[in-house]
Each structure stands twice: as structure tokens, then as C-alpha cells.
Amino acid sequence: MVVQFAPMAIFLPLRNAEFSVEDWVLRFGRTAAVSPELVFLAIDQASIRLDQIELDEIEASPALRLMVQGFPWPRSVYPLILDRLFGAGAKVVVLDLLFPSPRTEDVEFRAALDKYRDRVVIGSNFSNWERTEGATVSHELPSPSLIEPASPLDDRVAYVNYFPDLDGVVRRANYRLMASEVFGDTPSPGEEVLDSLAAKALKKSGHSDMVPDGTAPRRIRLASRPGAFMARSVCDLFDAKQWNLPRYRNGEFFRDKIVLIGPEGELFHDVVRTPVGSVAGPELHLHSMNAALQRDFLRETSATANYLLIAGAGALAWALCFLVRSPLHRLGSLVLAAVAWVAAAMALYNHAGLFILTVAPLIGLTSSGIGCLGWDFFLERRERTRVRSVLDKYVAKNVAELVLAEGDAFAGAIQGQRRTVTILFSDIRGFTTMSEESVPEHFIAQMNEYFTAMVEVVLAEGGTLQNYIGDAILAVWGDTRSMEPGIGAYQTVRTALLQCVALQKLNDGWAGRADRQQLNIGLGVNQGEVIVGSVGHPLRMSFTVMGDPVNTAARLESATKQFGCGILVSESVEALTRDRFHYRRVDSLRLKGKTKPTEVFTVLSERSTPPPPWLAEYHRAVDLYHARDFHTAVEIFRRLGEELTDDALCEMYVERCERYLETPPPDEWDGSYTMARK
């Protein structure tokens, strides 16, 4: 058969690319609703082996006794199947099977086919239509012992073939055709038009008006994905346990249904490649019938329309290049135009059943704009090199790369801007003693390993390394580009946890080495509005953040030593991220230089892991402490301290409660603790 293409004839690679886009649209676009009139009875493993049916039940059923002999079944089983289905009220039974050779049981089968001639369809096959070398095309009909050859073809016989495109994918259904089309001959006047299995079933079920006219293949909208039509085992017809279940309702389920009987694809290797994946051959017939029943056929634009679309895409590209002068904006507009084109293709497919040409217009769109974009790209690269040379005076490499993506924004930022940022401040405990006792070469090597691991975590989580302050690290989220406060807070707290994990890995690797010491760090996390800008000497500038939130983060880090916590998080950060992390309330802290106390927390883990079982009881004790019920609170803190073993916070609260039980705090006491030093 001559393979059918879309109306516009274009060379093969471009046609295949167009097919790929259309397949993508079909795969992710709207699917056809499944008609409840269609039923797939599968000749599957269960029907061939009958392992699920007891032997006495098999012996009691003539049909099951025949099936258990193995496939292909004796043909005397098919009259029993037809009697069962038509007795249940089935409208049409379609046999997606070939019976080309005579068998001894054909007399019974032929009688059944004659009995139900107006309601049964049986398959024929065009073999070797692909033109295998040395073989001829033939039309394999049912054995004359079942149906006598006749002209025109017997009304019960229909062909089972689908004809793929050159890439081997079936995209069209041939509801009707002439044998000369398959044989490659010139059609003769008055030549008989043959029906496909789907077309014949529709006609016999009273849906003749839904079968497309002519012999041209039709694009169909598939009903959902592979497996849309649930395969039911043929043996269920004779399995009393299944037949009486609600799914069949003693056969009532089959009333007024079009029932297609065929082999399960994987079992008999009867699978067909479609745009949405491999589909069983019988299921493809159901898709074809379903498309006709839903009147859900697909169309393609004409050759004239395709040429106009290509020309229009080129004109659109030139218009955008003329109207949009900025190279980056121009590139963005071309990308948006391409995205809009694909979105339009998807919308037209979903709502109008129309495939529009996509690949060729997009090639025209991009190729038309590439000339002017090439020159603008050269100019942009030269400007970026100049800006980069300036930025290297102000910021580190990672910050420069980030800022170059927003050149206009950075121009304003270096003059000074107010931004809400999240700050992480980390410091090594006992650094002074460590530096004094270490061999300089070993000390520098260990510090480089430490800073490499810590900074990699910051950069991986989208942070900006602002500065090294001796052994301390200052990192910021939201300084060089706008960032939602909740996102910045989450990434910063996550970085703090990951830095603790990274440090543990370093310490594990350093264990037992004489040239390395074990390190402990404290981390403070805070969020607030700061001033972002460039400060320093004209010959050496620093792009940095300044403001009280930075000082607060540093003081929180310092407070970790007093509270025995690795991480301290301010209440503003905790409020934004409490649904993402498990927090332990530490204290109400009045920082040095502050009049208003702030709640501080230590982070335990992300909420993907369950909270520790003692956390709720701990928070109840803290609430009792602030409510001045020191007697109850101290008992809980003592019990938790024994359970947790050397827990600094429990020990702190036990000491405070005991002190306040002896000497109650003044009436104006608000439960806060004042830091005596920064």
C-alpha cells in the first residue's frame, strides 16, 4: 500500500520531526472519552491456562474443556462463545482472529456464523503488503469451510490491517479501502470498497452514519493511554464465579455492547506502535471504533495553509527583531513566540482536533532572527566582558556570574538598595587556641578543606558568599537578586543543617590524623531588611550587606556557645519555615543593645523526618516556665535531662527554675534572658 502522508509533501527528516511534535501533542493533549458501548474480551494467559479455575468446574463446562486443551482452541469453542455473548444481549461480536485453514470442527463454527450473520464480524488479512522481496501481496480470507468466497465480499468479513507511516508508527485508521490500493494497482471502475474490522462492527451495530466516507485514512484521537480499554478474559464467560460477580451481573454487562475478541498483545506479540506507545492490535480496533462513535477525528492543515504558516513565522521573526532592540529581550521574544506557537498547536489540537504545521514554521522563526541576534550577541559578549572586568573589583567570581544575569539591577544595587535578605553567620569554636597550637602548614591546609566544604554548600543552595571574617563565614540569600522571604529563609536554614552534615563528614575523615583537629562550629540565622551596595576604596570595592540584621545573625552565632546549640534561628526565620523544619524553642533572648526580646530556636531536622518524641513535652515545660510554674517545669526538665543525657538546655532551665523557686523573679519579669556580651 502507498503510505499516506499529511497534505504537504516535505522531505523525510522534516516530516519525521513534524511527526515527533504531533506525537508529543497527542501524547500530552486531550484524549477521547471512552465509549461504554465497547468491550475487549482478551484471549490471555488466564484463558489459555485456566489455572484459576477448579478442575471440577472445567469438567462441568464444555467450553472450558475445549479451552484447557491449549491455544489455538478447537473451533467448536467459538459457537459456545457466540451463544454466550448473544444470549447475554450483546449487539455485535467482532472476532479479531484469522481462520485461513479448514479444521474438523468447522461445521459447528460455520453454523454459528450463519446463525448470527447479521451480528458477527470475522477478520481477513492483507499479507505482505510491505512488499517483502520475492513475495506477493495476498488477501487471506476465512477458510471456505467457514465462509464461502464471494464477490462482493461476504458481509461478515473485514480486514484487520493498519498501515504505519515510514517510521513504523500507526497514526491513521483506514476504515475503508480498495484492494488495488494495497496491491499497488490502478483502481478499476466499480471496484468493491472493503470495510475494516472497526467499520464493519460500526455498521452492524447500527452506526453506519458514523463510518467516514471514502477510502482516505483518518487521523484519530486515541482514547486515553495504552490500556484505556480494560481487557477482560474470555474464560470469564464460562467461569461461574466471575459471571455472577457485579462486574458482569450474570451477563447483563454485555447487553447492547460491541464485544471485540482478540489476543492479548504481549502474549501473542500482537502490538502496534502508536504516538502514545505500544498498543495491542485488538485495542487499536477499539480506538478506531471509539473515535468514530465520539466523532473525534483529527485534521491537518492544507498545503496552502502550511506555506502561509511558514511565511508568517518568518515575518513574525523580522517584526520582533525590528521592534525589540535589546538582544536579550529580542531572544526572549523569539522564545516566547516559539512557546506560543507550540501552545497554539496544543490548543488547536485539544479544542478543534486540528494539527497545525509546527517544526517548519519554528525553523523559519528561528532562522529569520538568527542573523541579527548573532551580531547583537557579539556586542553583548563584548559588553559583558567589560562589565566583568569592573565586577571583579567588587565581588567574588560566583557573585559576578550571578549579577551579570541582571546587569540593569546590579547598576542600581551598587548605588545602594534596601532589600530583605536572610543571613547565615558561622564561626569555628576555639579557633584562637587551635591556630596557636597548630603547625602553620597543617592549619592552612585544614582551613582550606573546611572553607571549601562549607562554601560549596552555600553555593549549592543558592546563597552568596559575602565575606570571610577570619574563621567566620558570612553568607546571604536575596542580596543580588530578589527572593521571596520564605524561599530565602528555607534555603538558609537548610544550608545550616547541611553544613553541620558536611562538617561531620570532614571530622570523620580527619579522625586519627595527627595533622588535623576536630572542629566545632556555631551558626546564626536571621532575616531582615539591610542595605545592599558597594563600599570601600575606589581601588578595592566590596559588594556587601550592612544593617542590624547582620549584627543579629552574628550575635545569634555567639549565643550558641551559651545555650549549647549548634544552630540558633531568629523568630522571623522560624515563622517563615516552621512548616518545613522541626524547631526546638531555646529562649526569649534580649540581645545586647536591644530593648525588645526575641524568641530564638534551634533547628532539629526537616519535616520529612518525624519529630523527636520528647519535643512536645519539652515545649510544654518551656511554656510552664514562662507562666511562672517553676515547680512543674523543673520536674519535666529534670526528667527530660535524664532521658536526653547532658542536654544543655534542660540543664539551663533546671538551674533557672531552682533559682526562681528560691528567689522568685520580679512582677515585671517577662521570661527573657539578657545577653551580657555580643
Buried (B, 14 or more C-beta within 10 A) or exposed (E): BEEBBBEBEBEEEBBBBBBBBBBBBBBEBBBBBBBEBBBBBBBBBBBBBBEEBEEEBBEEBEBBBBBBEEEEBBBBBBBBBBBBBBEBEBBBBBBBBBBEEEBEBBEBBBEBBEBBEEBBBBBBBBBBBEEEEEEEBEBBBBBEBBBEEEEEBBBBBBBBBBBBBEEEBBBBBBBBBBBBBBBEEEEEEEEEBBBBBBBBBBBBBEBEEBBBEEBEBBBBBBBBEBEBBEBBBBBBBBBEEBBEEEEBEEBEBBEEBBBBBBBBBEBBEBBBBBBBEEBBBBBBBBBBBBBBBBEBBBBBBEBEBBBBBBEEBBEBBBEBBEEBEEBBEBBEBBEEBBEEBBEEBBBBBBEEBBBBBBBBBBBBBBEBBEEBBEEBBEEBEEEEEEBBEEBEBBBBEBBBEBBEEBBEEBEEBBEEEEBBBBBBBBBBBBBEEBBEEBEEEBBEBBBEBBBEBBBEBBBEBBBBBBBEEEBBBBBBBBBBBEBEBBBBBBBBBBBBBBBBEBBEEBBEEBEEEEEBBEBBBBBBBBBBEBBBBBEEEEEEBBBBBEBBBBBBBBBBBBBBEBBBBBBBBBBBBBBBBEEBBBBBBBBBBBBEEBEEBBBBBBBBEBEEEEBEEBBEEBEEBBEBBBEBBBEBBBBBBBBBBEEBEEBBBBBBBBEBBEEBEEEEEEEEEEBBBEBEEE
